[in-house]
Amino acid sequence: MAQVLKDEIFERIYLSGVDVFYEKDFRSATMQEIATRAGIPVSLIYNYYKNKAELFDKIVSSLYVNYDKIAYEEEQSEGLPSEKYKSITEDYILKLLEKHKIFVILMDKSQGTKYETAKEQFIHSIEQHIKRQLGKKTHISYNDMLCHILASNFAEGILEVARHYENHEFARTMLDLVTKCYYEGVNSL
């Protein structure tokens, strides 16, 4: 019975941490706020986590972001870019969005942690993917800023879906529209 209570407290701390870090950010959140949200004394949190950074790490490490792997799979497959996205990347992004709060915490609210460059790394990964794909399609040399802008816009589109997440169907619909614009332009809507 004691283990059940311990597991329940652990879960309450974790979920309260997610909510508080999502509403604030790593720097602004306090262990007292997390404890209050969990309905426990703040001293009890320290039986589970030695500090705020360890709790933050536990939360964001539960989300596995490896866009390089997905980009590589896309690059190895045949078909139109929109078809490759649909068959390879869409499900990966939808899985990220199932943990939308943690995704937003990782990308937007991790300043002051070892994860503070996660968003830049995500954008860089997308940017490199776009560069490689452009290199296969054309001999025209574009300014690197074009790939950066496209990657930033795509990443920010995914983040906006995460920030306003309602449910899986909402995420799927919004991603369909965002990627349709991304691959075919606004006039395709």
N, C-alpha and C positions, 0 to 999 in steps of 0.2 A: 504494500500500500504506500510506503514511503517513496518508492521509486516512481509510482504513478504521480504523486504530488510533485516530486522533483521534475519529472518530465513536463507536467503541466506548467509549472513556474518557468522552466526553461523556454517553453513555447510562448508563454505570455510575454516574457522579456524580449524574445526575438521579434514577435509581431508588433509589440509596442515600439521597439527600436526601428522597425521598418516604417511605421507610421510617423514617428517623430523625425527621423532623418528625411523622410519624404516631404514633410511639411516645412522643415527648416533646412538644415544641411549639417554636415559633420561638425563644422566649427560652432554653429549656433545651438545645436542640440545639447542638452545636459542629461547626465545620468539621472538626476532628480526628476526631470520631465518623463523620462522613460519609465522610471519606477512608479511614478504617479499614474501614468497611463496603464501600467501593468497591475496596479493595485497592490504593490508590495513596498516594503521599506527599501530605500536606496542601498542600504548596506547589504541586502540580500543579493543584489545584482553582482556584487563583488565575489560572491561564492561561485558564480558561474563564469564571469569575465573579469579579467584583472583590470581592465580599463575600457574606456569608450572606443578606442581604436580596435581593440580585440573584438568587441561586439560588432562594430562596423565591418571589420574584415569577415566575420562569420556571415553577416548578411549579404554583402556583395559577392563573396566567393561562392555563394549558392547559385550564381548566374554565370554560366559559361559563355563568354563571348569570344569567338574565334572566326572573325569574318574572313581571314586569310584562307582558311580551309574551304569555306564555301565558295569564295572567289576562285580558288584553284579548281574546284569541281566544275564550276560554271565554265571556266576557260577550257577545260578538257572536253566539254560536250559540244555537240553540233546543234545548229539551229539558230534562229533569230535571237537576239539578246532578250527580248521580252519572253520568248518561249523558255529560254534557259533560266531566267529569273523565276518564272512560274513553276517549272518542274524541280528546281534545285533550291532556290533561295527563299521563296515565299514561306514555306513551312518553317524554316529556320527562324526567320524574323517573327513569325506568329508565335513560335515557342518563346522567343525572347519577350514578346509582349504579354504572354501569360503572366510573367513576373514584371509587369509594367512599372510598378513602384520601384522595384529594385533596379531595373534598367535606368530609370530616371535618376535615382540616387547615385548610381555608378557614373553616369554620364554628366550630370549637372550639379551634384551636391557632394562631391568627394574632395573638394579643395582642402588641403591640409593633411591628406592621407597619401599612402603609397599608390592610390588609384587616381590621383588628380589629373593625370594625363590620359585617362581612358578615352575620353571623347576625341581628343586629338589623334590618338592611335587608331580609333575606329574610322575617323575621317581619312587618315593617311592610308589605311588599308583599302578603303573604297577608291581613293584617288589613284593608288597604284594599279588597282584592277582596271579602272577606266583607261589609264595610260596604256596598259598592255593591250586592252581591247581595241583602242584607237589605232595602236601600232599595227595590229593585224588587218584593220579595215582600210587604212589610207596611208599614203606616203606624204601627206601634208603634215608639216610640223606646226603644231599648235603651241601657243604659249602655255606653260605649265599651270598658269593661273586658271585656265579654262577647266582643267581636270579638278583642280582644288575647289573651284566654285560649284561644279556639278556634284562632287563628292560631299561638300558641306551641305548643299541643298538637300541631297538625298538623305543624309544622316539626320538632318534637322527635321525632315518630313517624317521619318520613322519616330523620332523623339516626340514630335507633336502628337502623333497617334498615341504614343505611350502616355503622354501627359494628360490626354483627354480620353483615355481608355474607358469604355463602357462595358464591353463584353467582347467575346471572340468574334462574333459576327460583325460588330462595329469595326473592329481592327481589320478584319479581312476586307470589308467593303472599302474602308479608307485606303488601305494599302493598294487595292486594285485600282482605285482612282488616282492615287499618287503615282504609281508606276506607269499607268496608262499615259499620264501627262509627261512623265519622265522619258518614256520611250517614244511617244508619238506626238507630244506637244499638247498644249492647252486646247487647240482647235479640235482635238480628237474627242473631247467631251460633248 
